[in-house]
Amino acid sequence: MSKLFNKYQIGKLSESAVNKAYSTLRSIANKRIERLDRAGLGRTNVKFPTIQTIKDTDKFSVRDALADVSKFLRSDRTTVRGEKAFINHFQEQMAEQGYGDLVSTREDIYNMIDYMDYLREVYSDKLFDSGDALDVLQQGKRLNIPMDKLKENYDLFASNIDKMENLRRSPGGRAFSQNRINNLIKKWL
């Protein structure tokens, strides 16, 4: 495979070297994305854009795109073998922690990852820790609440948390957390 770059190395390259490296790595990355899609492991239809597309949107972003494609290619999850290994390991890990029912299919795994990413992005892990967030997801699945509705409910809960009496962060006990969250979800239905 061609050389992968970090931002420091990219800063030292000429524009033509950046363009050449990006085109080469973009081709490799897009082929990997196609292979993942053919194997049913793709999560997105997005591919890395052409240099012309990048230049049309932002004159200085080809260097950033080279850093992004290099980072993408460094990940083991960009190959079919690596993604399958990740899925198997992830399922084992979640089953050991009592969340095996959340990750029985690939779609479940990707939905759970998207859900956790959403919570991290929106709430920066300030509302619940990961265990509590997974308990919410587990209860939502048991009650057949669609993912979009579950996110709406989470947002509703977050916007009203100051109004709820005697509600504190879970001290880490799953039974307490699970009962508390189950009761709150039932109130929302």
ABEGO torsion letter per residue (X at the ends): XBBBBBAAAAAABBAAAAAAAAAAAAAAAAAAAAAAAAAGABABABBBBBAAAAAAABAAAAAAAAAAAAAAAABAAABAAAAAAAAAAAAAAAAAAGAAAAAABAAAAAAAAAAAAAAAAAAGGAABBAAAAAAAAAAAAAAGBBAAAAAAAAAAAAAAAAABBGBBBBAGBAAAAAAAAAAAAAAAX
